[in-house]
């Protein structure tokens, strides 16, 4: 391994100057800094992670806790995009990522928090998990910096997609297109679901629209089969809805397939709208009307607030950051106005 002393000898400077140049200090000239960095690259120098850890008291490793109930893992496009942008942002600051689990060699009974202590993580991001799990609560109440995505704990910073505003945008657009018979298939009970359902009722009430109880249905997120089944139930009502709002784009696709099986054409016979703005929403025909969540901003903000807490613990404090999405009007909501 190339040492600082060897680089210093090649550049004819002190080891202190080499250290400052490689750490981009401002108290040496740009010419010297560039020369040292160039020589270091040519000699194949890489900083020693263990030495860096001893010097900074950090491992530069961040834990990722991500386990969704649908078992879709990183094929869950919404959260996968968030984590990708989070990964890019923390890597720019010199951090690596490690996924948290409960099985580490012969340590079979480790909790999430114990795993984090075992790996000596500098911080943790938590997304798409059962936040009521006692092991998650243990981690939240521990000493390690934590940022959550789409869930609020009073003692931790949370980066939130503005679900209330997203549903409001969708409902306003649907009603502006002349629809009053709007069914809403929402996901299983969670903080996100409660926020969306509340916004749905508030927005329809403001628009002077009364929603029958039978128009409100439930199926799991990312469950296209469940969405298809509930869609068929809605279309068996005597007073059928003219538009169905789904909990996510995968569910909307399941609903569209069910409607086609029943002989309905979208949007000619019935309108539909999704949520998330996944790539498939732009690939299907007709193009799906949906709410595009800003996964880039969510991921970058999660990285910013976690690194702030890691590197400046004395001034960092828990905050709630809300990120708005954007309406993709698409082609699946028919205009009923003459």
Secondary structure by P-SEA (a helix, b strand, c coil): cccaaaaaaaacccaaaaaaaaaccccccaaaaaaaaaaaaaacccccaaaaaaacccccbbbbbbbbcccccccaaaaaaaaaaaaaaaaaabbbbbbbbccccccccccaaaaaaaacccbbbbcccccccaaaaaaaacccbbbbcccccccbbbbbcaaaaaaaaaaaaaaaacccbbbbbcccccaaaaaaaaaaaaaaaaaccccccccbbbbccccaaaaaaaaaaaaaccccccbbbcccaaaaaaaaaaaaaacccccccbbbbbccccccccccccccbbbbcaaaaaaaaaaaaaaaaaaccccbbbbbbbbbbbbccccccccccc
